[in-house]
Amino acid sequence: RLLRERALGRYRAWLEGRGAYPKQWRKAAGTSEFVLYVTAEELEALTEELVQLLGSRYRERLTDPATRPPGAVAAEMLVLSYPIEPPKDAKP
């Protein structure tokens, strides 16, 4: 939970200070929100698919600064998936 709070704090700091960033970085950063009607299994599969995609791309750059292109900076993407309301037949 603490890690999520820190990540959301960094996002809030970005929103408040984004005017100090160059235009190309303001344009590159973005937000997306989707409401999907899915089963628990479908949501789990979609979340795993996104995590695999994002986790594998640019992985070597985390540990080997020599692989980072000029101008690269640390950027964060959060993947949050959760039901908005419990199913009508929900039993804990």
Residue, then its C-alpha position, 0 to 999 in steps of 0.5 A: r500500500l505504501l508503494r502505491e501511495r508513493a507512486l500516486g504522490r509522484y503522479r500528483a507532483w507531476l500534475e502540479g509541476r508539469g508546466a516546468y517540463p518541456k513541451q515534448w515531455r508534457k505531450a508524451a505524458g498522458t492518462s487513460e481511463f477505461v471502464l470494461y465489462v469483464t469477468a474476474e478471469e478476463l480482468e486477471a488475464l488483461t492485467e497480466e498481459l499489460v504487466q508482461l508487456l510493460g515489464s519486458r520493454y526497456r528492462e535492461r535500461l533499469t540496471d544498465p545505464a549504458t543502454r539508455p539513449p541520450g535524453a532518456v529519463a525515468a518515467e512511471m506507468l501505473v497499471l491499476s485494475y479493480p472492479i468498480e462495484p461487487p457482482k450482484d451475486a457476490k459472496p466473500 
